[in-house]
Amino acid sequence: MNFHLEKLLLILAFIFSTTMLVTAQAQIPINNLKELSQAVSTNLAKPDWEELDKLCIQSVVFMKFDISESGKTQNITFSKTAPPAVKDMLKAAVNTIIVNGHAKEIRGKTFLQPFIFMYEVGCQNTLEDRLNKDQFHQNLLTMLSFEEPLTTPLSCTVLPPLMQSSKW
């Protein structure tokens, strides 16, 4: 009986490890600035739609991040009002970036990535309630108000906005 238990554990371990490999995000090599925003967009984590649609908001989040001289993503911070589910998804996507050795225009730079989102499927609120929760305009006005306050003037490259909405 002990032999069968060991077999079962091995099978479960194999299934679990295979599932982890399948769901892991692909790492995308970046060669130039144009590919940077495309890579973040391509690698947005499979969102938890149920969780995102509970937000019942339209808004924009600004993600600021640096790419070090060695090509690593670091110092990721978000607009103060960014929902945790959105921050987690964006952080996972930007952490998949691999900067190739010859991509000097990206290394040692700071980037600002706007992310526009509309998560409203399944909202039980009235249209008036949803309009009151619309944070889009307020977040545009406070776009440089990050979780970690800026200590020096921001010098960065603003990437093209990404957009995501509820699956209808």
VOBA-1610 file (N, C-alpha, C; in pm, whole numbers, padded with zeros to 5 digits, always signed):
BEGIN
Met+00082-00119+00000Met+00000+00000+00000Met+00087+00126+00000Asn+00199+00120+00065Asn+00292+00232+00070Asn+00342+00266-00071Phe+00361+00162-00154Phe+00407+00180-00291Phe+00304+00260-00371His+00175+00231-00353His+00068+00302-00424His+00060+00448-00380Leu+00082+00472-00254Leu+00081+00609-00204Leu+00195+00691-00265Glu+00312+00627-00276Glu+00426+00696-00338Glu+00398+00727-00484Lys+00336+00634-00556Lys+00301+00655-00696Lys+00203+00771-00710Leu+00103+00772-00622Leu+00003+00877-00624Leu+00066+01014-00598Leu+00156+01019-00501Leu+00225+01146-00471Leu+00310+01192-00589Leu+00377+01099-00655Leu+00458+01135-00772Leu+00371+01188-00886Ile+00258+01125-00907Ile+00166+01170-01012Ile+00113+01309-00980Leu+00073+01331-00855Leu+00024+01462-00815Leu+00131+01570-00829Ala+00253+01536-00791Ala+00364+01631-00803Ala+00389+01666-00949Phe+00381+01566-01036Phe+00400+01591-01179Phe+00291+01682-01234Ile+00166+01653-01199Ile+00054+01734-01247Ile+00068+01878-01198Phe+00103+01895-01070Phe+00118+02029-01014Phe+00230+02106-01084Ser+00344+02042-01105Ser+00457+02111-01168Ser+00426+02143-01314Thr+00355+02055-01383Thr+00318+02081-01522Thr+00222+02199-01529Thr+00126+02203-01438Thr+00031+02314-01434Thr+00103+02445-01409Met+00199+02446-01319Met+00273+02568-01290Met+00349+02616-01413Leu+00406+02524-01491Leu+00480+02563-01610Leu+00386+02619-01717Val+00269+02560-01731Val+00174+02605-01833Val+00120+02743-01800Thr+00093+02771-01672Thr+00034+02899-01635Thr+00138+03010-01618Ala+00265+02977-01614Ala+00368+03080-01598Ala+00370+03171-01721Gln+00397+03298-01700Gln+00401+03392-01810Gln+00532+03375-01885Ala+00524+03396-02015Ala+00643+03387-02098Ala+00730+03509-02074Gln+00859+03485-02072Gln+00950+03598-02062Gln+00976+03649-02203Ile+00963+03779-02220Ile+00972+03837-02352Ile+01099+03921-02362Pro+01189+03886-02456Pro+01309+03967-02473Pro+01276+04098-02543Ile+01332+04207-02494Ile+01307+04341-02547Ile+01434+04389-02616Asn+01416+04434-02740Asn+01530+04485-02816Asn+01529+04636-02831Asn+01410+04698-02818Asn+01402+04842-02837Asn+01282+04898-02761Leu+01270+05028-02762Leu+01165+05097-02686Leu+01025+05058-02734Lys+01008+05043-02865Lys+00877+05008-02920Lys+00826+04875-02864Glu+00915+04782-02843Glu+00877+04650-02795Glu+00843+04647-02646Leu+00884+04748-02571Leu+00865+04749-02426Leu+00717+04747-02389Ser+00639+04843-02438Ser+00497+04849-02405Ser+00422+04728-02462Gln+00463+04683-02580Gln+00401+04565-02640Gln+00421+04442-02552Ala+00538+04431-02491Ala+00567+04316-02406Ala+00481+04317-02280Val+00462+04434-02221Val+00377+04444-02102Val+00234+04405-02140Ser+00187+04456-02251Ser+00051+04425-02297Ser+00034+04276-02326Thr+00128+04218-02395Thr+00122+04078-02431Thr+00121+03988-02308Asn+00193+04029-02207Asn+00212+03942-02092Asn+00128+03981-01971Leu+00021+04055-01991Leu-00068+04079-01877Leu-00116+03944-01826Ala-00105+03927-01697Ala-00145+03800-01636Ala-00290+03770-01671Lys-00322+03642-01676Lys-00462+03607-01695Lys-00536+03665-01576Pro-00616+03767-01601Pro-00679+03834-01487Pro-00785+03748-01420Asp-00805+03777-01295Asp-00914+03716-01220Asp-01036+03803-01249Trp-01108+03771-01357Trp-01219+03855-01401Trp-01324+03873-01293Glu-01349+03769-01217Glu-01451+03780-01112Glu-01411+03887-01011Glu-01285+03887-00973Glu-01235+03986-00877Glu-01234+04127-00937Leu-01189+04139-01062Leu-01182+04270-01126Leu-01320+04330-01149Asp-01415+04247-01190Asp-01549+04300-01216Asp-01619+04345-01088Lys-01577+04295-00974Lys-01634+04342-00846Lys-01595+04487-00819Leu-01490+04534-00883Leu-01446+04672-00862Leu-01549+04772-00911Cys-01619+04736-01017Cys-01725+04823-01074Cys-01676+04966-01095Ile-01560+04981-01158Ile-01508+05116-01182Ile-01446+05127-01321Gln-01439+05251-01365Gln-01360+05288-01482Gln-01251+05379-01428Ser-01129+05352-01466Ser-01022+05435-01412Ser-00896+05422-01496Val-00793+05485-01449Val-00661+05473-01509Val-00561+05463-01394Val-00463+05378-01413Val-00355+05359-01316Val-00225+05394-01388Phe-00136+05460-01318Phe-00004+05490-01373Phe+00098+05406-01298Met+00172+05328-01374Met+00277+05243-01317Met+00412+05304-01358Lys+00493+05334-01258Lys+00629+05385-01283Lys+00726+05274-01250Phe+00822+05252-01339Phe+00924+05150-01312Phe+01054+05188-01380Asp+01161+05133-01326Asp+01295+05156-01381Asp+01344+05026-01443Ile+01429+05042-01544Ile+01504+04928-01595Ile+01650+04961-01567Ser+01712+04877-01488Ser+01850+04903-01444Ser+01948+04889-01561Glu+02070+04929-01538Glu+02176+04914-01638Glu+02197+04768-01674Ser+02166+04677-01580Ser+02182+04534-01608Ser+02058+04475-01677Gly+01953+04559-01699Gly+01835+04512-01770Gly+01724+04456-01683Lys+01735+04474-01553Lys+01634+04424-01460Lys+01530+04531-01431Thr+01404+04488-01417Thr+01297+04578-01379Thr+01304+04600-01229Gln+01291+04725-01185Gln+01300+04755-01042Gln+01220+04881-01010Asn+01204+04908-00882Asn+01137+05028-00831Asn+00998+05047-00891Ile+00919+04941-00895Ile+00784+04949-00950Ile+00693+05013-00846Thr+00622+05118-00887Thr+00526+05184-00799Thr+00406+05227-00881Phe+00294+05248-00813Phe+00167+05274-00880Phe+00101+05399-00825Ser+00002+05448-00901Ser-00083+05556-00852Ser-00139+05515-00716Lys-00158+05611-00629Lys-00205+05581-00493Lys-00337+05505-00490Thr-00426+05533-00582Thr-00560+05472-00577Thr-00570+05342-00656Ala-00459+05288-00701Ala-00463+05165-00782Ala-00517+05047-00701Pro-00617+04977-00755Pro-00670+04859-00686Pro-00564+04749-00679Pro-00555+04677-00568Pro-00454+04571-00553Pro-00456+04468-00667Ala-00572+04427-00713Ala-00580+04326-00820Ala-00516+04379-00949Val-00534+04507-00977Val-00474+04567-01097Val-00324+04579-01080Lys-00280+04622-00962Lys-00136+04633-00936Lys-00066+04498-00950Asp-00126+04394-00895Asp-00066+04260-00903Asp-00051+04216-01048Met-00155+04239-01127Met-00153+04197-01267Met-00045+04273-01346Leu-00038+04405-01327Leu+00062+04485-01399Leu+00204+04453-01354Lys+00221+04435-01224Lys+00355+04404-01171Lys+00405+04271-01227Ala+00318+04171-01233Ala+00357+04041-01289Ala+00395+04056-01436Ala+00322+04138-01510Ala+00351+04156-01653Ala+00484+04226-01675Val+00512+04331-01599Val+00636+04406-01620Val+00758+04326-01572Asn+00738+04238-01476Asn+00849+04157-01426Asn+00891+04047-01523Thr+00818+04027-01632Thr+00856+03924-01731Thr+00951+03978-01836Ile+00976+04106-01833Ile+01059+04169-01937Ile+01206+04132-01918Ile+01267+04095-02029Ile+01411+04069-02032Ile+01470+04164-02136Val+01557+04252-02094Val+01617+04348-02187Val+01744+04287-02245Asn+01747+04279-02378Asn+01865+04224-02446Asn+01984+04316-02429Gly+02102+04260-02441Gly+02226+04332-02416Gly+02246+04456-02500His+02196+04457-02622His+02221+04571-02711His+02111+04677-02704Ala+02015+04665-02615Ala+01904+04760-02603Ala+01942+04875-02510Lys+02039+04956-02549Lys+02092+05062-02462Lys+01993+05175-02439Glu+01897+05197-02530Glu+01799+05305-02514Glu+01702+05278-02400Ile+01701+05156-02349Ile+01608+05117-02242Ile+01679+05108-02107Arg+01803+05066-02108Arg+01877+05042-01983Arg+01904+05172-01908Gly+01885+05166-01776Gly+01912+05283-01691Gly+01807+05392-01704Lys+01689+05358-01749Lys+01583+05457-01771Lys+01461+05430-01684Thr+01379+05534-01668Thr+01252+05526-01594Thr+01139+05536-01695Phe+01033+05459-01670Phe+00919+05455-01761Phe+00789+05476-01684Leu+00694+05538-01752Leu+00560+05558-01697Leu+00462+05490-01791Gln+00391+05389-01740Gln+00296+05312-01821Gln+00154+05339-01775Pro+00074+05415-01854Pro-00067+05433-01820Pro-00145+05305-01853Phe-00239+05272-01769Phe-00324+05154-01790Phe-00469+05195-01765Ile-00547+05199-01871Ile-00688+05237-01863Ile-00769+05110-01848Phe-00863+05110-01753Phe-00944+04989-01737Phe-01089+05023-01706Met-01174+04932-01750Met-01318+04941-01727Met-01367+04803-01685Tyr-01393+04786-01559Tyr-01439+04658-01506Tyr-01580+04679-01450Glu-01680+04637-01527Glu-01816+04665-01486Glu-01914+04550-01503Val-01874+04441-01563Val-01968+04330-01582Val-02011+04277-01446Gly-02137+04256-01430Gly-02188+04200-01306Gly-02210+04302-01196Cys-02188+04430-01225Cys-02209+04533-01123Cys-02358+04542-01090Gln-02386+04552-00964Gln-02524+04563-00919Gln-02563+04708-00895Asn-02469+04798-00910Asn-02493+04940-00883Asn-02573+05004-00995Thr-02642+05110-00964Thr-02712+05187-01066Thr-02609+05265-01147Leu-02650+05312-01262Leu-02561+05390-01347Leu-02507+05511-01271Glu-02591+05576-01193Glu-02548+05693-01115Glu-02439+05656-01014Asp-02456+05542-00946Asp-02354+05495-00851Asp-02222+05468-00924Arg-02231+05406-01041Arg-02109+05374-01115Arg-02040+05500-01164Leu-02117+05598-01205Leu-02055+05725-01248Leu-01985+05794-01132Asn-02041+05781-01012Asn-01976+05839-00893Asn-01846+05768-00860Lys-01835+05640-00897Lys-01712+05564-00871Lys-01611+05578-00984Asp-01646+05652-01089Asp-01556+05673-01202Asp-01438+05757-01154Gln-01321+05695-01146Gln-01202+05761-01093Gln-01109+05809-01203Phe-01151+05794-01326Phe-01065+05823-01439Phe-01011+05966-01435His-01100+06062-01426His-01058+06203-01431His-00974+06242-01310Gln-01012+06197-01194Gln-00936+06228-01073Gln-00795+06170-01081Asn-00783+06047-01133Asn-00651+05986-01144Asn-00565+06053-01249Leu-00626+06109-01351Leu-00547+06187-01448Leu-00490+06313-01382Leu-00571+06376-01299Leu-00526+06498-01231Leu-00415+06471-01130Thr-00413+06351-01074Thr-00313+06317-00972Thr-00217+06209-01023Met-00190+06208-01151Met-00113+06099-01211Met+00029+06085-01156Leu+00085+06187-01098Leu+00220+06177-01044Leu+00220+06161-00892Ser+00106+06123-00839Ser+00095+06097-00696Ser+00104+05946-00674Phe+00226+05899-00649Phe+00252+05756-00637Phe+00249+05711-00492Glu+00245+05579-00476Glu+00249+05519-00342Glu+00375+05563-00269Glu+00485+05563-00341Glu+00611+05611-00287Glu+00636+05749-00347Pro+00626+05854-00267Pro+00637+05990-00320Pro+00768+06014-00394Leu+00759+06097-00496Leu+00879+06134-00572Leu+00966+06225-00486Thr+01094+06198-00485Thr+01186+06281-00408Thr+01262+06377-00498Thr+01259+06349-00629Thr+01322+06437-00728Thr+01225+06452-00845Pro+01245+06552-00928Pro+01158+06565-01046Pro+01163+06437-01131Leu+01050+06399-01184Leu+01040+06277-01262Leu+01087+06302-01404Ser+01187+06230-01445Ser+01236+06232-01582Ser+01217+06092-01636Cys+01123+06076-01730Cys+01091+05941-01775Cys+01039+05941-01917Thr+01024+05822-01971Thr+00960+05800-02100Thr+00818+05752-02072Val+00720+05822-02130Val+00581+05780-02114Val+00549+05684-02227Leu+00509+05563-02191Leu+00476+05460-02289Leu+00332+05477-02335Pro+00297+05423-02452Pro+00158+05431-02498Pro+00065+05362-02397Pro-00053+05418-02374Pro-00145+05357-02277Pro-00188+05217-02318Leu-00207+05133-02219Leu-00267+05001-02238Leu-00412+05012-02192Met-00497+04927-02244Met-00637+04932-02207Met-00692+04792-02192Gln-00779+04774-02091Gln-00844+04645-02070Gln-00983+04670-02016Ser-01079+04591-02062Ser-01214+04604-02010Ser-01272+04467-01981Ser-01381+04465-01910Ser-01448+04340-01876Ser-01482+04263-02001Lys-01481+04132-01988Lys-01526+04047-02098Lys-01677+04048-02097Trp-01737+04087-02204Trp-01882+04096-02210Trp-01939+03966-02245
//
